[in-house]
Amino acid sequence: MQDKPPHPEDPARQTLPHAQLGGQEPGRFRRFRLTVVEGTMVGATWESSADRGSVGSHPRNDFVLDEPTISRFHCELQAGPEGVTVRDMSSLNGVIVDGVRVKEAILRGGSLLHLGALVVRFDFSPESNQLRISEQTRFGTLVGTSVAMRAAFYLLEKAAASDATVLLEGETGTGKSQAAQALHEASPRKDRPFLVVDCTALPSQLLESELFGHERGAFTGAVSRRVGAFEEAAGGTIFLDEVGELPAELQPKLLHVLQDRQVRRVGSNVWQKVNVRIIAATHRNLRWLVNTGGFRADLFYRLAVVRIVMPGLRQRLEDLREVALAVLASLGASEEQRHALLSPEVLTRLQQWAWPGNVRELRNYLERCMVFEEAPSPSGDTNWSPSATGFPVDLSVPFTEARRQALMDFEHRYLSLLMETHQGHQTQAATAARMDRVYLYRLLRRHGIKR
């Protein structure tokens, strides 16, 4: 069963459920059950009590399968509007559903999951649970009336009242930075510093100095002592943005801070006590990174005391108008502009767009609309009109040629938007699109898109 590990893909599309599930009332989800029916653990069973659950050999999983062919974090199941979805966490032996190897699939009652040497049956339970949601439709600068967003607000509100370490997960542009800022402002530490450290912005040595500080002469260029972010944020909050990119050599040092609340500056033998709250964010799936050896399991669990997944815009399209109004207000749009850019006709069309860049992409789009005083296509196609639907079809062109042209058109639009969203950063763009970086480079060159 020891297959070659699949090509690394980062399944960062996980979101909270946002609508009805199987006829349930909004905010309710049907419970589900897993039972081992073949293999060394026949009879082992687990029933969900929340809308998601993880399966693997690591003892911190919801359903622990202590079997050599099971990865530490093998797969995750999540209830949503279309049913219960299983996602492979880049496990060594993969996930096979009813005979088909999948990365992600919606399960039906009675589905058989081959996980390593075990066969697990999936069944729905007759009971359903109510998803905990906030009564509020705003948290800081984040807005939303959807169940998905109010579920996130509920967790954010609970986390704000505590001093627990928080891990914010979600796609690029979903508002993780705004959530971190709002968490700080709603916490007892609100009158103390809020410092942001971007884990992608600096090489390893400089990032170590940024976080922990250094003594004079600790390395070339260290002409004076420097206090690191953990000391500088005394009494406040430090926000580690894109913590999934933290170099391997710095992960044990961050783990030490989380465990013992003390730091040691580069070039020093003295430990300094620190009093800070830590909030981290990533667009990566850290369980996937743990499986592939890119992130320490113990560090993941120290960070994920409270784990909150920010839903993508396409998972809460009912919020689009409200989010757009908030964005336009922040851009200083007039009432006339707001009315023109969010007319029912335009709004209907915008709700058909996938918004891969989420709220950040929506903001860029609305700002572009204000510049050109019209509502062009979100893809940047200047020939788009709000009443247009789908690709134009020319029946005079042979089917194979029409399909080839449609594919080329899609690739060009997708890649253009992808690079715009990630500001030309190829590695980040490839990760978000779940594609090989070399393949992305070839596509960009083929379409003549500036890199």
C-alpha positions in Angstrom: 0.0 0.0 0.0 3.0 2.3 0.1 2.3 4.4 -2.9 4.4 7.3 -4.0 3.2 10.5 -2.3 0.9 12.6 -4.6 2.1 15.8 -6.0 2.0 18.5 -3.3 -1.3 20.4 -3.4 -2.4 22.8 -0.8 -6.2 22.3 -0.2 -6.8 25.8 1.2 -10.5 25.9 0.1 -11.8 24.7 3.4 -14.7 26.8 4.7 -17.5 26.6 7.3 -20.9 25.6 6.0 -23.0 28.5 4.9 -26.5 27.4 3.9 -28.8 24.4 4.2 -27.7 20.8 4.3 -30.1 18.1 3.1 -33.2 20.1 3.8 -32.0 21.2 7.3 -32.7 24.7 8.6 -29.9 27.2 7.9 -27.2 26.8 10.4 -28.0 23.1 11.1 -25.9 20.2 10.0 -26.6 16.5 9.9 -24.3 14.4 12.1 -22.3 11.6 10.5 -20.6 8.4 11.6 -17.5 6.5 10.5 -17.1 2.8 11.1 -14.1 0.5 10.3 -15.5 -2.5 8.4 -12.2 -4.1 7.2 -8.7 -4.3 8.5 -7.0 -4.5 11.9 -9.4 -2.1 13.6 -12.8 -3.6 12.6 -15.6 -2.2 14.7 -13.9 1.1 15.7 -16.4 3.9 15.2 -16.7 7.7 15.6 -19.7 10.0 15.4 -19.4 13.7 14.7 -20.5 16.3 17.2 -19.4 19.3 15.2 -19.6 20.1 11.5 -16.1 18.8 10.7 -13.7 16.0 11.9 -10.2 14.8 11.2 -9.0 11.3 10.7 -5.4 10.0 11.1 -2.9 8.2 13.3 -2.0 11.3 15.4 -3.7 11.3 18.8 -5.1 14.8 18.3 -7.4 13.7 15.4 -11.1 13.3 16.1 -11.0 9.7 14.8 -7.7 8.1 15.6 -6.7 5.2 13.5 -3.5 3.7 15.0 -2.4 1.7 11.9 0.9 1.9 10.0 -0.6 2.7 6.6 -2.5 5.7 8.0 -0.9 9.1 7.8 -0.7 11.4 10.8 -3.4 13.6 9.3 -5.0 11.4 6.7 -8.2 13.2 5.7 -10.8 15.7 6.9 -14.6 15.5 6.7 -16.7 18.6 6.7 -20.5 19.2 6.5 -21.6 21.8 4.1 -24.6 22.9 1.9 -24.0 20.1 -0.6 -23.4 17.3 1.9 -20.3 16.0 3.7 -17.1 16.5 1.9 -13.9 14.4 2.5 -10.5 15.9 1.7 -7.2 14.1 1.5 -4.6 15.8 3.5 -1.9 14.7 1.1 -1.7 11.3 2.9 0.9 8.8 1.8 -1.6 6.1 0.7 -4.4 8.5 -0.3 -8.2 8.4 0.0 -10.2 6.0 -2.2 -14.0 6.6 -2.2 -16.1 3.8 -3.6 -13.2 2.6 -5.7 -12.1 6.0 -7.0 -9.0 7.7 -5.7 -9.9 11.3 -4.8 -8.4 14.5 -3.4 -11.9 15.8 -2.5 -15.3 14.2 -2.9 -18.9 14.6 -1.6 -19.9 11.4 0.3 -23.2 9.6 0.2 -24.6 7.4 3.0 -23.0 4.0 2.8 -19.9 5.2 1.0 -16.8 3.1 1.6 -13.5 4.9 2.2 -10.2 2.9 1.6 -7.7 4.6 4.0 -4.4 2.7 3.8 -5.1 -0.9 4.8 -8.5 0.0 6.4 -11.9 0.2 4.9 -14.2 2.7 6.6 -18.0 3.1 6.0 -19.6 6.5 6.1 -23.2 6.9 7.3 -25.4 9.8 8.2 -26.9 9.9 11.7 -30.6 10.6 12.3 -29.6 13.5 14.6 -28.7 17.0 13.5 -26.9 19.8 15.4 -27.2 23.5 15.4 -24.0 25.3 14.2 -23.1 28.0 16.7 -23.4 31.4 15.1 -23.1 35.0 16.3 -26.1 37.3 16.6 -23.9 40.0 15.1 -23.3 40.7 11.4 -20.1 42.6 11.9 -16.8 42.0 13.7 -14.3 44.8 13.4 -14.2 45.8 9.7 -15.5 42.3 8.6 -19.2 42.2 7.6 -21.6 39.4 6.7 -25.1 38.0 7.4 -24.4 34.5 6.0 -24.3 31.5 8.3 -20.7 31.0 7.2 -19.5 34.4 8.3 -21.6 34.5 11.5 -20.1 31.1 12.5 -16.7 32.7 12.1 -17.8 35.7 14.1 -19.0 33.4 16.9 -15.5 31.9 17.2 -13.8 35.3 16.9 -16.0 36.8 19.7 -15.2 33.8 22.0 -11.5 34.0 21.2 -11.3 37.8 21.7 -12.5 37.4 25.3 -9.7 35.0 26.1 -5.9 35.1 25.9 -5.6 31.9 23.8 -3.4 31.6 20.8 -5.4 31.8 17.6 -4.7 30.3 14.2 -6.6 31.9 11.3 -6.8 29.8 8.1 -8.3 30.7 4.8 -7.5 31.6 1.2 -5.7 34.7 0.2 -8.0 37.7 0.5 -10.5 36.3 2.9 -9.8 38.9 5.7 -7.4 37.1 8.0 -5.4 40.3 8.7 -8.6 42.2 9.5 -9.8 39.4 11.7 -6.5 39.5 13.6 -6.7 43.3 14.1 -10.3 43.0 15.2 -9.4 40.2 17.7 -6.8 42.5 19.3 -9.1 45.5 19.4 -11.8 43.4 21.1 -9.4 41.9 23.6 -8.3 43.0 27.1 -4.9 43.9 25.4 -6.5 46.5 23.1 -4.6 49.4 24.6 -1.2 47.7 24.2 0.8 47.3 20.9 -0.4 45.2 17.9 2.7 44.2 15.9 2.5 42.4 12.5 5.4 40.2 11.3 5.1 38.9 7.7 6.9 35.5 7.7 7.4 35.8 3.9 9.0 39.2 3.8 12.5 38.5 5.1 15.2 35.8 4.7 15.6 33.4 7.6 18.4 35.3 9.5 16.7 38.6 9.3 13.3 37.1 10.2 14.9 35.6 13.3 16.2 39.0 14.3 12.9 40.6 13.5 11.1 38.2 15.8 13.6 37.6 18.6 16.0 40.6 18.4 19.8 40.5 18.3 22.9 41.7 20.2 25.5 44.0 18.7 27.9 41.9 16.5 25.6 38.9 16.4 26.1 38.8 12.6 27.4 40.9 9.8 25.6 44.2 9.8 24.4 44.0 13.5 26.0 47.3 14.5 23.7 47.7 17.6 21.4 45.8 19.9 17.9 45.3 18.5 14.8 44.4 20.5 12.6 41.8 18.7 8.9 41.9 18.0 8.1 39.6 20.9 9.7 42.0 23.4 8.5 45.1 21.6 4.8 44.0 21.7 5.0 43.7 25.5 1.5 43.4 27.0 0.0 43.4 23.5 -0.5 41.1 20.5 1.9 39.9 17.9 0.4 38.8 14.5 2.4 36.2 12.6 1.1 36.5 9.0 1.7 33.5 6.7 3.2 31.4 9.5 3.1 28.4 7.2 6.1 29.9 5.4 8.2 30.0 8.6 11.6 28.5 7.9 12.2 25.1 9.4 15.1 26.3 11.5 12.9 29.0 13.2 10.0 26.7 14.0 11.6 25.2 17.2 12.4 28.7 18.4 8.8 29.8 17.9 7.6 26.6 19.7 9.8 27.6 22.7 8.2 31.0 22.9 4.7 29.4 22.8 5.6 26.9 25.5 7.8 28.9 27.9 6.9 32.6 27.0 10.5 33.6 26.8 12.9 34.6 24.0 16.7 34.8 23.5 18.1 37.4 21.2 20.4 36.3 18.5 24.0 36.4 19.9 22.8 36.3 23.6 22.8 33.6 26.3 20.1 35.4 28.3 16.4 34.4 28.2 13.9 37.3 28.3 10.4 36.8 29.6 7.7 38.0 27.3 4.0 38.8 27.8 2.3 38.7 24.5 -0.7 37.2 22.8 0.0 35.3 19.6 -2.3 35.3 16.6 -1.1 33.5 13.4 -2.5 33.3 10.0 -1.8 31.2 6.9 -3.4 30.5 3.5 -1.8 27.0 3.6 -3.3 24.0 5.3 -0.9 23.3 8.1 -2.1 19.7 8.6 -1.1 19.0 5.0 2.3 20.6 5.7 2.7 18.4 8.8 2.1 15.3 6.6 4.7 16.4 4.1 7.3 17.4 6.7 7.1 21.1 6.0 5.7 22.0 9.4 6.2 20.6 13.0 3.1 18.9 14.4 3.8 20.1 17.9 4.1 23.7 16.7 0.8 23.3 14.8 -1.1 22.3 17.9 0.5 25.1 20.0 -0.7 27.6 17.4 -4.1 26.0 16.8 -5.5 26.4 20.4 -8.3 28.2 18.7 -8.5 27.4 14.9 -10.7 29.6 12.8 -11.2 29.1 9.1 -12.3 32.3 7.2 -14.8 31.4 4.5 -14.1 32.4 0.9 -16.3 34.9 -0.8 -17.8 32.3 -3.2 -18.9 30.3 -0.1 -21.0 33.3 1.1 -22.2 35.0 -2.1 -25.3 36.2 -0.2 -22.9 38.6 1.5 -21.5 40.1 -1.7 -23.7 43.2 -1.8 -23.0 44.1 1.9 -19.3 43.5 1.5 -19.2 45.5 -1.7 -21.0 48.4 0.0 -18.5 48.4 2.9 -15.6 48.4 0.4 -17.1 51.2 -1.6 -17.6 53.2 1.6 -13.9 52.7 2.4 -13.0 53.9 -1.1 -15.1 57.1 -0.7 -17.6 56.2 -3.3 -20.6 58.5 -3.8 -24.2 57.3 -3.4 -24.5 57.6 -7.2 -21.5 55.4 -7.7 -22.7 52.8 -5.3 -26.1 52.7 -7.0 -24.5 52.3 -10.5 -21.9 49.8 -9.5 -24.3 47.6 -7.5 -27.4 47.7 -9.7 -29.5 44.4 -9.6 -28.3 43.5 -13.1 -24.6 44.0 -12.3 -25.0 42.3 -8.9 -26.5 39.2 -10.4 -23.6 38.9 -12.8 -21.0 39.5 -10.0 -22.6 36.6 -8.0 -21.8 34.3 -11.0 -18.1 35.0 -10.6 -15.9 32.6 -8.6 -13.8 35.4 -6.9 -10.6 33.3 -6.5 -9.0 36.4 -4.9 -11.9 36.8 -2.5 -12.6 40.2 -0.9 -9.2 41.5 -2.0 -10.1 40.8 -5.6 -13.5 42.4 -5.1 -11.9 45.5 -3.7 -9.5 45.7 -6.7 -12.5 45.3 -9.1 -14.6 48.0 -7.4 -11.6 50.4 -7.4 -11.1 49.7 -11.1 -14.9 50.4 -11.6 -14.6 53.8 -9.9 -11.6 54.7 -12.1 -13.4 53.8 -15.4 -16.8 54.9 -14.2 -18.4 51.6 -15.4 -18.8 48.0 -14.3 -16.5 45.9 -16.5 -16.1 42.1 -16.2 -14.3 41.0 -13.0 -11.9 39.2 -15.4 -10.8 42.4 -16.9 -12.5 41.7 -20.3 -13.5 45.1 -21.6 -16.0 43.6 -24.0 -18.1 42.2 -21.1 -21.6 43.5 -20.4 -23.7 42.9 -17.4 -26.3 41.0 -19.4 -23.8 38.6 -21.0 -23.9 35.0 -19.8 -21.1 32.5 -20.4 -18.8 32.3 -23.4 -20.0 33.5 -26.8 -20.7 30.6 -29.1 -20.0 30.7 -32.8 -21.6 27.7 -34.6 -19.6 28.4 -37.8 -16.5 27.2 -36.0 -15.9 23.4 -35.7 -16.5 22.1 -32.2 -12.8 21.1 -31.5 -11.6 24.6 -32.5 -14.3 26.3 -30.5 -13.4 24.2 -27.5 -9.6 24.9 -27.9 -10.3 28.7 -28.2 -12.6 28.7 -25.1 -9.9 26.9 -23.1 -7.2 29.3 -24.3 -9.5 32.2 -23.4 -10.2 30.7 -19.9 -6.5 30.1 -19.3 -5.6 33.7 -20.2 -8.3 35.2 -18.0 -7.6 33.0 -15.1 -3.8 33.5 -15.2 -4.1 37.2 -15.6 -6.3 37.5 -12.6 -4.2 35.1 -10.6 -1.0 37.1 -11.1 -2.8 40.4 -10.5 -4.2 39.0 -7.2 -0.8 37.8 -6.0 1.0 40.9 -7.3 3.2 38.9 -9.7 4.5 36.5 -7.0 4.8 33.2 -8.9 5.4 30.9 -5.9 2.5 32.3 -4.0 0.3 32.2 -7.1 1.2 28.6 -7.9 0.4 27.6 -4.3 -2.9 29.3 -4.3 -3.8 27.7 -7.7 -2.6 24.3 -6.6 -0.3 23.9 -9.5 3.4 23.3 -10.1 5.4 26.5 -10.3 7.3 25.4 -13.4 4.0 24.6 -15.2 2.7 28.0 -14.2 5.8 29.7 -15.6 5.2 27.8 -18.9 1.6 28.9 -19.1 2.5 32.5 -18.4 5.1 32.4 -21.2 2.6 30.8 -23.6 0.0 33.5 -23.0 2.5 36.3 -23.0 1.4 37.4 -19.5 3.9 39.6 -17.7 5.5 37.9 -14.7 
